[in-house]
């Protein structure tokens, strides 16, 4: 159920860098869990290695495409959001 919620959140908020990092971290954690506790499923057709590693790589590709936003306070106390020049 949590994976479905995370997937829907990524569809809706795909530009949220924190959510992308969270997704990649969860995929890596699931892969490590499987390697340690259920290694026998690693030889099956659609195993966690063939599914999680490509999704982790795609997460980092999405991170490269998602602009970083920096928050800067102005002298008047306003909060302005500026795109990074690293696009």
N, CA, C and O of each residue as an XYZ file, in Angstrom:
348
protein
N       0.820     -1.195      0.000
C       0.000      0.000      0.000
C       0.867      1.263      0.000
O       0.550      2.234     -0.687
N       1.955      1.249      0.768
C       2.832      2.421      0.836
C       3.485      2.687     -0.516
O       3.693      3.843     -0.885
N       3.810      1.629     -1.256
C       4.415      1.811     -2.579
C       3.429      2.467     -3.539
O       3.829      3.275     -4.377
N       2.158      2.135     -3.428
C       1.133      2.742     -4.284
C       0.999      4.225     -3.963
O       0.911      5.055     -4.868
N       0.985      4.556     -2.681
C       0.878      5.964     -2.267
C       2.091      6.745     -2.751
O       1.951      7.863     -3.247
N       3.281      6.165     -2.611
C       4.498      6.831     -3.082
C       4.460      7.008     -4.597
O       4.864      8.054     -5.105
N       3.987      6.010     -5.317
C       3.880      6.111     -6.774
C       2.920      7.203     -7.210
O       3.217      7.960     -8.134
N       1.769      7.290     -6.553
C       0.790      8.332     -6.883
C       1.366      9.712     -6.540
O       1.186     10.670     -7.292
N       2.055      9.801     -5.405
C       2.672     11.075     -5.019
C       3.725     11.490     -6.042
O       3.836     12.674     -6.360
N       4.501     10.534     -6.564
C       5.499     10.865     -7.580
C       4.856     11.306     -8.890
O       5.392     12.169     -9.585
N       3.723     10.724     -9.225
C       3.014     11.146    -10.438
C       2.523     12.582    -10.284
O       2.630     13.386    -11.210
N       1.990     12.893     -9.116
C       1.429     14.226     -8.895
C       2.498     15.288     -8.639
O       2.361     16.428     -9.082
N       3.556     14.917     -7.928
C       4.572     15.884     -7.513
C       5.947     15.478     -8.031
O       6.906     15.419     -7.261
N       6.053     15.202     -9.311
C       7.285     14.669     -9.883
C       8.438     15.664     -9.870
O       9.581     15.266    -10.095
N       8.182     16.926     -9.617
C       9.255     17.914     -9.559
C       9.783     18.119     -8.140
O      10.682     18.934     -7.929
N       9.250     17.408     -7.188
C       9.679     17.539     -5.799
C      10.936     16.696     -5.585
O      10.867     15.467     -5.548
N      12.079     17.360     -5.446
C      13.362     16.666     -5.333
C      13.428     15.790     -4.083
O      13.991     14.696     -4.127
N      12.869     16.250     -2.984
C      12.888     15.467     -1.753
C      12.125     14.158     -1.931
O      12.558     13.115     -1.440
N      11.012     14.206     -2.617
C      10.221     13.006     -2.876
C      10.972     12.035     -3.791
O      10.874     10.820     -3.616
N      11.708     12.554     -4.751
C      12.497     11.704     -5.645
C      13.614     11.015     -4.872
O      13.847      9.818     -5.036
N      14.311     11.789     -4.016
C      15.353     11.187     -3.173
C      14.765     10.112     -2.261
O      15.354      9.045     -2.087
N      13.603     10.400     -1.682
C      12.943      9.446     -0.792
C      12.597      8.155     -1.535
O      12.768      7.060     -0.999
N      12.116      8.289     -2.757
C      11.771      7.128     -3.563
C      13.007      6.287     -3.880
O      12.977      5.065     -3.740
N      14.089      6.932     -4.304
C      15.321      6.209     -4.625
C      15.885      5.524     -3.388
O      16.366      4.393     -3.467
N      15.830      6.197     -2.254
C      16.317      5.612     -1.004
C      15.482      4.395     -0.610
O      16.029      3.386     -0.166
N      14.184      4.481     -0.768
C      13.317      3.336     -0.461
C      13.590      2.159     -1.390
O      13.616      1.013     -0.941
N      13.790      2.421     -2.663
C      14.099      1.344     -3.604
C      15.424      0.670     -3.244
O      15.541     -0.554     -3.308
N      16.415      1.472     -2.868
C      17.704      0.902     -2.460
C      17.558      0.082     -1.184
O      18.151     -0.989     -1.061
N      16.772      0.582     -0.237
C      16.544     -0.150      1.020
C      15.831     -1.477      0.764
O      16.178     -2.493      1.365
N      14.846     -1.473     -0.116
C      14.144     -2.717     -0.450
C      15.079     -3.715     -1.118
O      14.999     -4.916     -0.861
N      15.958     -3.222     -1.968
C      16.925     -4.094     -2.636
C      17.889     -4.713     -1.623
O      18.167     -5.911     -1.683
N      18.394     -3.909     -0.703
C      19.303     -4.422      0.327
C      18.589     -5.416      1.230
O      19.153     -6.450      1.590
N      17.350     -5.106      1.597
C      16.561     -6.031      2.417
C      16.428     -7.381      1.720
O      16.593     -8.431      2.340
N      16.132     -7.338      0.435
C      15.980     -8.579     -0.329
C      17.299     -9.341     -0.417
O      17.320    -10.564     -0.282
N      18.387     -8.629     -0.642
C      19.693     -9.284     -0.715
C      20.041    -10.007      0.583
O      20.649    -11.077      0.565
N      19.654     -9.415      1.699
C      19.996     -9.997      3.002
C      19.031    -11.098      3.412
O      19.463    -12.174      3.825
N      17.742    -10.849      3.306
C      16.751    -11.749      3.896
C      16.092    -12.724      2.928
O      15.640    -13.786      3.357
N      16.022    -12.404      1.646
C      15.349    -13.287      0.688
C      16.205    -13.433     -0.570
O      15.721    -13.130     -1.661
N      17.437    -13.877     -0.465
C      18.313    -13.915     -1.648
C      17.875    -14.913     -2.714
O      18.292    -14.794     -3.866
N      17.050    -15.887     -2.365
C      16.646    -16.888     -3.343
C      15.776    -16.322     -4.459
O      15.691    -16.932     -5.525
N      15.125    -15.175     -4.253
C      14.294    -14.623     -5.336
C      15.110    -13.812     -6.339
O      14.564    -13.333     -7.333
N      16.393    -13.654     -6.095
C      17.228    -12.876     -7.012
C      17.493    -13.588     -8.335
O      17.993    -12.970     -9.275
N      17.169    -14.873     -8.422
C      17.381    -15.617     -9.660
C      16.113    -15.729    -10.490
O      16.132    -16.310    -11.576
N      15.014    -15.180     -9.993
C      13.754    -15.233    -10.738
C      13.737    -14.164    -11.830
O      14.595    -13.283    -11.862
N      12.753    -14.253    -12.719
C      12.717    -13.403    -13.912
C      12.660    -11.911    -13.579
O      13.551    -11.165    -13.987
N      11.661    -11.465    -12.866
C      11.518    -10.043    -12.533
C      11.907     -9.857    -11.077
O      11.058     -9.645    -10.211
N      13.191     -9.939    -10.828
C      13.683     -9.858     -9.463
C      13.971     -8.406     -9.087
O      13.966     -7.530     -9.953
N      14.221     -8.147     -7.813
C      14.457     -6.770     -7.375
C      15.658     -6.093     -8.042
O      15.688     -4.869     -8.165
N      16.631     -6.872     -8.464
C      17.785     -6.264     -9.128
C      17.371     -5.699    -10.481
O      17.745     -4.578    -10.824
N      16.605     -6.461    -11.249
C      16.216     -6.014    -12.589
C      15.110     -4.965    -12.568
O      14.859     -4.317    -13.584
N      14.452     -4.789    -11.437
C      13.406     -3.770    -11.357
C      13.842     -2.546    -10.565
O      13.565     -1.423    -10.985
N      14.514     -2.726     -9.438
C      14.850     -1.590     -8.584
C      16.017     -0.766     -9.110
O      15.970      0.463     -9.059
N      17.056     -1.413     -9.611
C      18.221     -0.656    -10.081
C      17.865      0.266    -11.246
O      18.275      1.427    -11.223
N      17.128     -0.182    -12.261
C      16.732      0.774    -13.309
C      15.873      1.926    -12.782
O      15.997      3.052    -13.263
N      15.012      1.664    -11.810
C      14.191      2.741    -11.250
C      15.022      3.717    -10.428
O      14.740      4.915    -10.417
N      16.042      3.218     -9.742
C      16.946      4.106     -9.012
C      17.699      4.998    -10.000
O      17.843      6.200     -9.773
N      18.172      4.412    -11.087
C      18.878      5.189    -12.116
C      17.936      6.226    -12.726
O      18.336      7.371    -12.936
N      16.705      5.843    -13.010
C      15.737      6.799    -13.562
C      15.424      7.914    -12.569
O      15.162      9.048    -12.970
N      15.450      7.602    -11.289
C      15.246      8.641    -10.269
C      16.341      9.687    -10.347
O      16.069     10.884    -10.257
N      17.586      9.239    -10.516
C      18.685     10.196    -10.613
C      18.664     10.957    -11.937
O      19.100     12.106    -11.991
N      18.170     10.341    -12.989
C      17.981     11.069    -14.253
C      16.935     12.162    -14.055
O      17.119     13.288    -14.515
N      15.841     11.835    -13.374
C      14.802     12.825    -13.087
C      15.352     13.948    -12.217
O      15.003     15.112    -12.414
N      16.207     13.611    -11.258
C      16.821     14.647    -10.430
C      17.670     15.601    -11.269
O      17.703     16.802    -11.004
N      18.356     15.067    -12.278
C      19.160     15.913    -13.152
C      18.281     16.854    -13.981
O      18.711     17.952    -14.336
N      17.063     16.433    -14.287
C      16.154     17.230    -15.108
C      15.316     18.203    -14.288
O      14.728     19.133    -14.839
N      15.259     17.993    -12.972
C      14.432     18.821    -12.102
C      15.266     19.975    -11.572
O      16.287     19.749    -10.923
N      14.849     21.210    -11.838
C      15.653     22.353    -11.393
C      15.634     22.486     -9.872
O      14.627     22.232     -9.211
N      16.782     22.892     -9.346
C      16.876     23.179     -7.914
C      16.308     24.557     -7.687
O      16.495     25.467     -8.494
N      15.612     24.698     -6.581
C      15.090     26.012     -6.235
C      15.751     26.456     -4.942
O      15.858     25.688     -3.985
N      16.186     27.692     -4.927
C      16.810     28.249     -3.747
C      15.889     29.293     -3.156
O      15.283     30.085     -3.879
N      15.787     29.292     -1.848
C      14.964     30.274     -1.162
C      15.889     31.344     -0.600
O      16.887     31.038      0.052
N      15.549     32.592     -0.857
C      16.378     33.692     -0.386
C      15.476     34.748      0.236
O      14.471     35.144     -0.355
N      15.839     35.198      1.428
C      15.102     36.273      2.072
C      15.627     37.603      1.575
O      16.837     37.820      1.508
N      14.707     38.498      1.226
C      15.117     39.830      0.804
C      15.185     40.727      2.026
O      14.785     40.332      3.121
N      15.684     41.916      1.837
C      15.812     42.857      2.948
C      14.479     43.235      3.564
O      14.423     43.600      4.739
N      13.401     43.154      2.789
C      12.094     43.537      3.312
C      11.404     42.411      4.052
O      10.273     42.574      4.511
N      12.071     41.260      4.177
C      11.478     40.142      4.885
C      10.694     39.209      3.986
O      10.173     38.192      4.443
N      10.607     39.552      2.695
C       9.905     38.680      1.758
C      10.757     37.466      1.447
O      11.981     37.495      1.583
N      10.114     36.427      1.040
C      10.829     35.200      0.680
C      10.661     34.984     -0.816
O       9.550     34.750     -1.293
N      11.755     35.061     -1.553
C      11.725     34.857     -2.999
C      12.343     33.519     -3.336
O      13.320     33.102     -2.714
N      11.775     32.845     -4.321
C      12.313     31.574     -4.782
C      12.951     31.809     -6.144
O      12.308     32.316     -7.062
N      14.225     31.435     -6.265
C      14.963     31.610     -7.506
C      15.441     30.271     -8.013
O      15.828     29.400     -7.234
N      15.411     30.112     -9.313
C      15.971     28.907     -9.913
C      17.484     28.981     -9.872
O      18.078     30.050    -10.010
N      18.084     27.839     -9.684
C      19.539     27.780     -9.670
C      20.072     27.990    -11.070
O      19.391     27.699    -12.053
N      21.277     28.491    -11.159
C      21.884     28.687    -12.470
C      22.508     27.404    -12.995
O      23.143     27.421    -14.049
N      22.343     26.283    -12.283
C      22.929     25.005    -12.670
C      21.973     24.165    -13.502
O      21.922     22.946    -13.341
N      21.221     24.795    -14.380
C      20.255     24.051    -15.199
C      20.883     23.541    -16.445
O      20.217     22.893    -17.252
